[in-house]
Amino acid sequence: MKLCVALDLPDEKDNISLAKSLKGCDVWLKVGLRSFIRDGKNIVSELKNINENFKIFLDLKLYDIPNTMADAAESIASLNVEMFNVHASSGKIAMKAVTDRLSGIKNPPIVLSVTALTSFDNDEFKTVYNENIEKKALQFAKDSFESGVEGVVCSVYESLMIKNHTSDSFITLTPGIRPFGDEQKDDQKRVADIDTAYENKCDFIVVGRPIYQAKNPLDAVQRILAKKLF
Ligand code: C5P
């Protein structure tokens, strides 16, 4: 399992200070929409300048027509990030367009797809997708697998089921982690602690607020890594 720290702070300098404080840690960093829109693509090189071994997950959740998604994926591949994501609900043709386009590129980033946002509970999910959340998340995962996508963003509680229906090596990256089980859920509905994520074979856990809102973010990261599940 790997730890991915969400850089969701309100301004660039705070994200950079957080990354600097984690300089010696074996973590991935997640650059999300706010940071990328505000700080631009240079944020990637700034983070790599802090520690060239930091791996970057660009969490932009692409959703558009197939050709536009493939074009965007090709641009992302030139940014020196190790992983990015698309929405599985963009459909198999769009996901295939992305993976086909990347297959012509040397060392392309890993592509994941988002199944169901962890902020959805079943009722809200149904109003959008007209389907039970677990059933649809599994269908999205199968579609992604068949489209050449290398893994999914999903809830901890779907990780095992998705691997069982695709492959053990199909990556699961799970947000909604409250590492020690005693933190606030915030807007996340289906939260889990680290042990539960490990038991469910999650390959990556994404942790945001429990780290960057902690009095000492480095200490929070070290406490997570000390669980030796990484
Ligand atoms: O602060 P917290 O740990 O809840 O942050 C979770 C991070 O994971 C946020 O950056 C959020 O955008 C992201 N995310 C999520 N659910 C998804 C995909 C991404 O919470 N399905």
Boltz pocket constraint, residues with backbone or C-beta under 6 A from the ligand:
constraints:
  - pocket:
      binder: B
      contacts: [[A, 6], [A, 8], [A, 32], [A, 59], [A, 114], [A, 116], [A, 117], [A, 118], [A, 119], [A, 153], [A, 154], [A, 175], [A, 176], [A, 177], [A, 185], [A, 186], [A, 188], [A, 206], [A, 207], [A, 208], [A, 209], [A, 210]]
      max_distance: 6.0
